[in-house]
C-alpha cells in the first residue's frame, strides 16, 4: 500500500499527454517515459489490484512532483484535462482557419474547410486529443448564436433583410477596415450604396474568388475588376453570393446598426483609417491626396 500511496519518483511537476482510447497499459508507458512512476509493469499491476476500474481520460494532465501512483491514476481517470486555446482572428477566411486547426497538433482527426462565414472569431478552449471537427462545430455554434442575437437586436431601416445578408455585408466591412471606430461608418457607406443600387466596389470581393481569401500578393488586374463570378462587387451591383471571410461580432453589429450618414465613398488616409465623402468630387480630391501620400512613400 505504501508503494501505491507513498511519494513517487517525479522530481518536478510535469504535463503528460494521454491519447484518445488509452488503456491502463498504454497510459503506464507514457507515465514511465515521463519518470512519473517507477515502472509501467509495476503501475499496471497495482492499478489492477488497488485502483478504480474507471476508464482513462484523454488529454493533457499536470502531474505534481512526487505524486503517488494512486494520485496519478485518479488524475487520469477523474481529473480535468488542461485546456488549451486556439484563437481565430477577426476576418480570417475559412481556408486559413482550416490551416490553423490542422497545424494545431494537440487536436486530432481531419476536418473539411468550414463554409465561409460560419465560424465566429474568438479564442476557443480545447483539450489535447479533442477532434478538430468538434472544435469547428463549437465555433460554428458560437457564430449561429451571435448572428441570431445581433439580428434580434437590429436597428430599423436596414439595407439588409436577412441574417445571411447581414453576415455577407459584415464580412466586407471586416475586410475593409482594421479600425474599430470606423466599422459603423463603413457599414453606413455600404448600406447607402445598397439602397441606391450602386455597386459596392469593395476590393476584397475582387480578390476572394482568386485566392479564397489568402493574400493576393500583387495589385488587382484591370481584367479582374470586370470578372463576373458572383463575388466581384465592381462588376455587379448588390451583395456577393456569400461571405468573403469570417467576420467578428463587432462587424455584424456595425452592419445592423450602421452610422447615419450621407457618405457614399471612402479612401485610405495614410494612417490606417479612411476619409469619407458624400460626393464624387469630394472623393476624387481625397483620392488625389492618397496618391500623393503613396508617391511620397515610394509606393507608386
Secondary structure as GFF3:
##gff-version 3
##sequence-region A 1 300
A	DSSP	alpha_helix	2	5	.	.	.	ID=ss1
A	DSSP	beta_strand	14	18	.	.	.	ID=ss2
A	DSSP	alpha_helix	24	33	.	.	.	ID=ss3
A	DSSP	alpha_helix	40	50	.	.	.	ID=ss4
A	DSSP	beta_strand	59	63	.	.	.	ID=ss5
A	DSSP	alpha_helix	69	78	.	.	.	ID=ss6
A	DSSP	beta_strand	83	87	.	.	.	ID=ss7
A	DSSP	alpha_helix	94	103	.	.	.	ID=ss8
A	DSSP	beta_strand	123	127	.	.	.	ID=ss9
A	DSSP	alpha_helix	132	152	.	.	.	ID=ss10
A	DSSP	alpha_helix	163	176	.	.	.	ID=ss11
A	DSSP	three_ten_helix	180	182	.	.	.	ID=ss12
A	DSSP	alpha_helix	183	196	.	.	.	ID=ss13
A	DSSP	alpha_helix	203	211	.	.	.	ID=ss14
A	DSSP	alpha_helix	222	225	.	.	.	ID=ss15
A	DSSP	alpha_helix	249	256	.	.	.	ID=ss16
A	DSSP	beta_strand	265	268	.	.	.	ID=ss17
A	DSSP	beta_strand	274	277	.	.	.	ID=ss18
A	DSSP	alpha_helix	280	297	.	.	.	ID=ss19
###
